[in-house]
Amino acid sequence: MSKILENYINGTWSKSQGTETFEVINPATEEVIGLTPLGTVNDIDQAVSAAKEAYSSWKDTPVIDRVQPFFKLKMLLEENVDKISTIIVEEHGKTFKEAKGDILRGIQMVEVACGMPSLMMGESISNIARDIDCTATKRPLGVFAGITPFNFPAMVPFWFWPFAVAAGNTYVLKPSERVPLTQMFIFDLISKAGFPKGVINMVHGGKETVNAICDHKDIQGVSFVGSTPIAKHVYSRGTSNGKRVQALGGAKNFMVILPDAAMEASVAAMVDSCYGCAGERCLAGSVLVGVGEAYDKMKELVVKHSNNIVTGSGLDSKTTLGPVISKESKERILSDINTALSEGAELLVDGRESGHDKGYFLKPTVLDKVKPGTLMATKEIFGPVISLMQVKTMDEAIEILNSSTYANTTSIFTSNGGAARQFISKVAPSMVGVNLGVPAPMAFFSFGGSKDSFFGDVKVHGSSACEFFTERHTSMIRWYEEGTNAAVSPLWKE
């Protein structure tokens, strides 16, 4: 019998008040490895109450002291990278190498959050008028919450809460009910790092807890990552309740290759982008667009690389493609492939038969002659499927990718600096790669797409995180000499 997981509230583990559970399934073996409680409004109330109480003193803790537990947490995370990576493989299905990248990118967020004393520095100017000074400071707002997805169990929660907490806020995290075990282990480390009780809390759940977070009067802001329909829901419901919201949605990422590209290296990067993490990432390549004579060579190499992919358990060092997250996901992807064939796409590599008796495995699939406007050119597949398109010019490729309702990321492969510069200036996605398969900004840069890939005004991590989790306060200051009405300089005199 699998264990029902607990919430982490006010520095202790406690049972959820929810009576229903969600099975956590190892997607490689179909074994049930845990039971996620589907929490209630009362669970959220309890966590927010603890966070609100902790905020009253945490906000006044000097920022240099607030970041000290993060240094210890970074050390604890680094000491346990392999253990965390193994848990990620077991509950998500990534290869061990991919899982390790997941947690290492999370640790980078902690590193940047340790720099909050610099990130929170304000502005000042003397004598904006005669004997009047002005200062602007950044202050925390209160309790924030995060709703995170299944595809990066370790990294994505770290996009948010370290920056919020280091800035002086307190936090409630709701991880995906599909992959809660990674955060269970990480919260054991958080409990050892020295954060005061109530500063960081975790509640398990599904739809009820998501809506409770969006509605709760004492939550000041919400961060979300997931599908576009739910991102829209969280954004509209949260903002209608007066909250700050940053909601990252889906993606349809086009990758363009020009004839002058370093073909072997470029196609290898494109294929890795599409199949990495089984295609279940918002920066995964999806449609590969060959410009002019680049198309034939691209197609040849895509097929070659796809046929060399090894599907299997992420704990096997030979594996380069793990399973997708669930039976439902596998069935959806298979249906999408069949729809693409009915719309005129041609099958170059057929990955529908995995060769595995158990697990939610799909082998790589490559579809040729995908047309603009069809399902494979418009829908986020979130699986190991590559679609190929041929165009005559780069401008035609740009027109196609800009017609997408999504605009998360795109990449161009070329040795022509002028073409790359023109591409960057014309494309709609707000994260662009040049000769890179996955243009994921580092933790000290901001991250987020546009159009239906992002809902909100302020993006995530980097300096944007400090902006989202704080409010600017401006003070106008004039001093008078004691016993007179004469204005004097604000500097103390001997």
Buried (B, 14 or more C-beta within 10 A) or exposed (E): EBEBBBBBBBBEBBEBBBEBBBEBBBBBBBBEBBBBBBBBBEBBBBBBBBBBBBBEEBBEEEBEEBBBBBEBBBBBBEEBBEEBBBBBBBBBBBBBBBBBBBBBBBBBBBBBBBBBBEBBEBEEEEEEEEBBBBBEBBBBBBBBBBBBBBBBBBBBBBBBBBBBBBBBBBBBBBBBBBBBBBBBBBBEBBBEBEBBBBBBBBBBBBEBBBBBBBBBEBBBBBBBBBBBEBBBBBBBBBBEBEBBBBBBBBBBBBBBBBBEBBBEEBBBBBBBBBBBBBBBBBBBBBBBBBBBEBBEBBBEBBBBBBEEBEBBBBBBEEBBBBBBBBBEBBEBBBEBBEBBBEBEBEBBBEBEEBEBEEBBBBBBBBBBBBBBEBBBBBBBBBBBBBBBBBBEEBEBBBEBBBEBEBBBBBBBBBEBEEBBEBBEEEBBBBBBBBBBBBBBBEBBBBBBBBBBBBBBEBBBBBBBBBBBBBEEEEEEEEBEEEEEEEBEEEEEEE
